[in-house]
Amino acid sequence: MRSITGISLSDVTAAYGGPQGHLFILLMGQLLHVGGMHSSIDLAERAGISAGQRGIDLCCGNGGGMRVLLRFRNVASMTGVDATERSIERGRARCHEEGFADRSRFVLANAVETDLPRGDADFVWGEDAWCYVEDKPRLISEAARLVRPGGVIAFTDWVEGPEPLTDSEADRCLRIMSFSNIEDIDGYRNLLERNHYKVVEAEDTGRLAGFFDLALKMLEGQLAYDALATVGFRTEALQMVVEQLHFLFELASARKIIQARFIAHATNKDE
């Protein structure tokens, strides 16, 4: 695992609660993860998430993934947990607008300590957000605690790829993204197995470089004015964002950072 100092949960909530959060929404829409709706549906199909199930989305953002599952997988209910108050407010409002208020619930809390009941969910869900959590062992332990026996943990996340980052690349990447650390596929696999989960999928989705390519084309073209508005029309601020995205695109193209997909099923402790 790559780590840096000086990044905390307050930095993440400040980013998503401020101009950076508006820019993310501009570039990614309601679903603040790479691949959008299609990624959510693909993950749900692979994980066997279906009608009537109850799920918990850890680090849910504005609940976009929750609404995909409620609408297209007809799950019975979704509980979203996030530490950013503005994201929770947006999530509640959008679920109400789309008619999901009675099947959704939002909790303002740290994902590593939710205070939700043990074993009350059929699945725990996450999409490109667990990279922001500093204490990943506690995060996976909490996810495992929340799932009923025989349930599933399904998530995507940004991780270090098969080509290693240099120390300087890792430092710059983590600071740009407000990550205190970044896992790799084997690291998450080990954490899941340590919590008595059988990992059935742990692989690169192949989507990350394409996302950065698209984001740059939109920022430098159709969305230039809108992007400038999110940073108070400070051209130097937008230029810095563009330079950062070019750097991340280079890392993703070299498979030094990737979006990875993980699906793991609860096992008996003796297995």
C-alpha positions as CSV (number, residue, x, y, z in Angstrom):
1,M,0.0,0.0,0.0
2,R,1.2,3.5,-0.9
3,S,0.7,6.1,1.8
4,I,1.3,9.8,2.4
5,T,0.8,12.1,5.4
6,G,-1.2,15.3,5.7
7,I,-4.5,14.0,4.2
8,S,-7.5,13.4,6.4
9,L,-11.2,12.8,6.2
10,S,-11.8,16.5,6.6
11,D,-9.8,17.1,3.4
12,V,-12.1,14.7,1.6
13,T,-15.3,16.2,2.9
14,A,-14.1,19.7,2.1
15,A,-13.3,18.6,-1.5
16,Y,-16.7,17.0,-2.1
17,G,-18.5,19.8,-0.3
18,G,-16.9,22.6,-2.3
19,P,-15.9,23.6,-5.9
20,Q,-14.1,20.3,-6.5
21,G,-17.3,18.5,-5.8
22,H,-19.2,20.6,-8.4
23,L,-16.5,19.9,-10.9
24,F,-16.8,16.1,-10.3
25,I,-20.5,16.3,-10.8
26,L,-20.0,18.3,-14.0
27,L,-17.6,15.6,-15.4
28,M,-19.3,12.5,-14.0
29,G,-22.9,13.3,-13.6
30,Q,-25.0,12.0,-10.7
31,L,-22.9,8.8,-10.6
32,L,-19.6,9.9,-9.3
33,H,-17.6,6.8,-10.5
34,V,-15.9,5.7,-13.6
35,G,-18.3,4.0,-16.0
36,G,-21.4,5.5,-14.6
37,M,-24.7,3.6,-14.8
38,H,-23.2,0.8,-17.0
39,S,-20.5,0.1,-14.4
40,S,-23.1,-0.1,-11.6
41,I,-25.3,-2.5,-13.6
42,D,-22.4,-4.6,-14.6
43,L,-21.2,-4.9,-11.0
44,A,-24.7,-5.8,-9.8
45,E,-25.1,-8.5,-12.4
46,R,-21.8,-10.0,-11.6
47,A,-22.5,-10.0,-7.9
48,G,-26.0,-11.5,-8.2
49,I,-27.7,-8.4,-6.7
50,S,-31.4,-8.7,-7.5
51,A,-35.0,-7.8,-6.6
52,G,-35.9,-7.9,-2.9
53,Q,-32.4,-7.6,-1.5
54,R,-31.3,-5.0,1.1
55,G,-28.1,-3.2,0.5
56,I,-25.7,-0.7,2.2
57,D,-23.6,1.7,0.1
58,L,-20.5,2.7,2.1
59,C,-19.2,6.2,1.0
60,C,-22.4,6.6,-1.1
61,G,-21.8,10.2,-2.2
62,N,-25.1,11.6,-3.5
63,G,-26.6,8.1,-3.8
64,G,-26.4,7.7,-7.6
65,G,-25.4,4.1,-7.4
66,M,-28.2,3.5,-4.9
67,R,-30.8,4.9,-7.3
68,V,-29.4,2.6,-10.1
69,L,-29.9,-0.4,-7.9
70,L,-33.4,0.7,-6.8
71,R,-34.5,1.4,-10.3
72,F,-32.8,-1.2,-12.5
73,R,-32.3,-4.1,-10.0
74,N,-35.4,-3.5,-8.0
75,V,-33.7,-4.0,-4.7
76,A,-36.0,-3.7,-1.7
77,S,-34.0,-0.9,0.1
78,M,-30.7,0.9,0.2
79,T,-28.9,2.6,3.1
80,G,-26.3,5.1,2.1
81,V,-23.4,6.1,4.5
82,D,-21.3,9.1,3.8
83,A,-19.2,11.6,5.8
84,T,-20.0,14.7,3.6
85,E,-23.2,16.4,4.7
86,R,-23.8,18.1,1.4
87,S,-23.6,14.8,-0.4
88,I,-26.1,13.3,2.0
89,E,-28.5,16.3,1.5
90,R,-28.2,15.9,-2.3
91,G,-28.8,12.1,-2.0
92,R,-32.0,12.5,0.0
93,A,-33.3,15.2,-2.3
94,R,-32.7,13.2,-5.5
95,C,-34.1,10.0,-4.0
96,H,-37.3,12.0,-3.1
97,E,-37.4,13.4,-6.6
98,E,-37.1,10.0,-8.2
99,G,-39.7,8.4,-6.0
100,F,-37.4,6.3,-3.8
101,A,-37.8,8.2,-0.5
102,D,-39.6,5.2,1.1
103,R,-36.9,2.7,0.0
104,S,-33.8,4.7,0.8
105,R,-32.1,6.0,3.9
106,F,-29.0,8.2,4.3
107,V,-26.7,8.2,7.3
108,L,-24.1,10.9,8.0
109,A,-21.2,8.8,9.4
110,N,-17.7,7.6,8.9
111,A,-17.8,4.4,6.8
112,V,-15.4,2.5,9.2
113,E,-17.9,3.0,12.2
114,T,-21.5,3.2,10.9
115,D,-23.4,2.0,14.1
116,L,-25.7,0.1,11.7
117,P,-27.0,-3.3,12.9
118,R,-24.8,-6.3,12.4
119,G,-25.7,-8.7,9.6
120,D,-28.7,-6.7,8.5
121,A,-27.8,-6.4,4.8
122,D,-27.7,-8.8,1.9
123,F,-24.9,-6.9,0.4
124,V,-22.5,-4.0,1.0
125,W,-21.7,-1.8,-2.0
126,G,-19.1,0.7,-3.0
127,E,-18.1,2.5,-6.2
128,D,-14.7,4.3,-6.6
129,A,-14.9,5.7,-3.1
130,W,-13.1,3.4,-0.7
131,C,-9.8,4.9,-1.9
132,Y,-10.7,7.9,0.2
133,V,-10.9,5.9,3.4
134,E,-7.6,6.0,5.4
135,D,-8.2,2.9,7.5
136,K,-9.0,0.2,4.9
137,P,-8.6,-2.7,7.3
138,R,-11.4,-1.2,9.5
139,L,-13.4,-0.4,6.4
140,I,-13.4,-4.0,5.2
141,S,-14.0,-5.3,8.7
142,E,-17.1,-3.0,9.0
143,A,-18.4,-4.1,5.6
144,A,-18.1,-7.7,6.6
145,R,-19.9,-7.0,9.9
146,L,-22.8,-5.4,8.1
147,V,-23.5,-8.3,5.7
148,R,-25.6,-11.3,6.7
149,P,-24.2,-14.9,6.5
150,G,-23.9,-15.8,2.9
151,G,-24.1,-12.2,1.7
152,V,-21.8,-10.4,-0.7
153,I,-19.4,-7.4,-0.7
154,A,-19.2,-5.8,-4.2
155,F,-17.2,-2.7,-5.0
156,T,-15.0,-0.9,-7.5
157,D,-12.1,1.2,-6.4
158,W,-9.1,3.0,-7.7
159,V,-5.9,1.0,-6.9
160,E,-2.3,0.8,-7.8
161,G,-2.0,-1.2,-11.0
162,P,0.3,-4.0,-12.2
163,E,3.0,-1.4,-13.2
164,P,4.3,0.2,-10.0
165,L,4.2,3.9,-9.3
166,T,7.4,5.6,-8.6
167,D,7.6,7.3,-5.2
168,S,7.2,10.8,-6.8
169,E,4.3,9.6,-8.9
170,A,2.6,8.1,-5.9
171,D,3.0,11.3,-3.8
172,R,1.6,13.5,-6.6
173,C,-1.3,11.2,-7.5
174,L,-2.4,10.8,-3.9
175,R,-2.2,14.5,-3.2
176,I,-4.2,15.4,-6.3
177,M,-6.9,12.9,-5.4
178,S,-6.9,13.6,-1.6
179,F,-6.1,9.9,-0.9
180,S,-4.2,9.2,2.3
181,N,-3.2,5.9,0.7
182,I,-4.0,3.6,-2.2
183,E,-4.4,-0.2,-2.1
184,D,-3.6,-2.7,-4.8
185,I,-5.6,-5.7,-5.9
186,D,-3.7,-8.2,-3.7
187,G,-4.1,-5.9,-0.7
188,Y,-7.8,-5.8,-0.9
189,R,-7.9,-9.5,-1.6
190,N,-6.0,-10.2,1.6
191,L,-8.2,-7.9,3.7
192,L,-11.4,-9.6,2.4
193,E,-10.0,-13.1,3.0
194,R,-8.9,-12.1,6.5
195,N,-12.5,-11.3,7.2
196,H,-13.7,-14.7,6.0
197,Y,-14.8,-13.7,2.5
198,K,-14.1,-15.8,-0.6
199,V,-13.0,-13.5,-3.4
200,V,-14.6,-14.5,-6.7
201,E,-13.5,-11.4,-8.8
202,A,-10.6,-9.1,-8.3
203,E,-9.6,-7.5,-11.6
204,D,-8.9,-4.4,-13.7
205,T,-12.1,-3.1,-15.4
206,G,-10.0,-1.5,-18.1
207,R,-12.0,1.7,-17.8
208,L,-9.8,4.3,-16.1
209,A,-7.7,5.6,-18.9
210,G,-10.7,6.0,-21.2
211,F,-12.4,8.1,-18.5
212,F,-9.5,10.5,-18.2
213,D,-9.4,10.8,-22.0
214,L,-13.1,11.6,-22.2
215,A,-12.9,14.1,-19.2
216,L,-10.0,16.0,-20.8
217,K,-11.8,16.3,-24.2
218,M,-15.0,17.6,-22.4
219,L,-13.0,20.0,-20.2
220,E,-11.0,21.4,-23.1
221,G,-14.1,21.5,-25.4
222,Q,-17.8,21.4,-24.7
223,L,-17.6,22.0,-21.0
224,A,-14.9,24.6,-20.8
225,Y,-17.2,27.5,-19.7
226,D,-19.1,25.3,-17.2
227,A,-15.8,24.1,-15.8
228,L,-14.5,27.6,-15.4
229,A,-17.7,28.5,-13.5
230,T,-17.0,25.9,-10.9
231,V,-13.7,27.6,-10.1
232,G,-14.9,31.1,-10.1
233,F,-13.7,31.8,-13.7
234,R,-10.1,31.6,-12.6
235,T,-8.4,30.3,-15.7
236,E,-5.2,29.5,-13.8
237,A,-7.2,27.2,-11.5
238,L,-8.8,25.3,-14.4
239,Q,-5.4,25.0,-16.2
240,M,-4.0,23.4,-13.0
241,V,-6.9,20.9,-13.1
242,V,-6.3,20.1,-16.7
243,E,-2.6,19.5,-16.0
244,Q,-3.5,17.2,-13.2
245,L,-5.9,15.2,-15.3
246,H,-3.2,14.8,-18.0
247,F,-0.9,13.4,-15.4
248,L,-3.5,11.0,-14.1
249,F,-4.3,10.0,-17.7
250,E,-0.6,9.1,-18.2
251,L,-0.6,7.0,-15.1
252,A,-3.8,5.2,-16.1
253,S,-2.6,4.6,-19.6
254,A,0.5,3.0,-18.2
255,R,-1.6,0.9,-15.9
256,K,0.0,2.4,-12.8
257,I,-3.4,3.3,-11.5
258,I,-6.5,1.3,-12.4
259,Q,-10.2,0.9,-11.5
260,A,-10.5,-2.6,-10.1
261,R,-13.7,-4.6,-9.5
262,F,-14.1,-6.8,-6.4
263,I,-16.8,-9.4,-5.6
264,A,-16.5,-11.5,-2.4
265,H,-18.9,-13.9,-0.7
266,A,-19.1,-14.5,3.0
267,T,-17.9,-17.9,4.1
268,N,-18.0,-19.9,7.3
269,K,-15.0,-19.0,9.5
270,D,-13.8,-22.7,9.2
271,E,-13.7,-22.6,5.4
